[in-house]
Amino acid sequence: MFLRRCGFAAFWLVLGLFALNHPGNAAHAVRAILGGLALLADALSRFVTAF
C-alpha cells in the first residue's frame, strides 16, 4: 500500500513538473489524449448502436 501511494505521488509530481517546464508540449499531449478518448468513445457508441 505504501509503494502504491508513493508511486501515485511520484506520478503526479512528474506530471506536474513536466507541465510546468514544458507547457506547450503538455498542452499538445493533453489534446492528443483527449482526442484519442473522444475517438474511442465515438467508436464504442457506433459499435453499441450497430447491435
Contacts in CASP RR format, 6 or more apart in sequence:
PFRMAT RR
TARGET T0000
AUTHOR 0000-0000-0000
METHOD contacts of the structure
MODEL  1
MFLRRCGFAAFWLVLGLFALNHPGNAAHAVRAILGGLALLADALSRFVTA
F
18 25 0 8 1.000
18 26 0 8 1.000
19 26 0 8 1.000
END
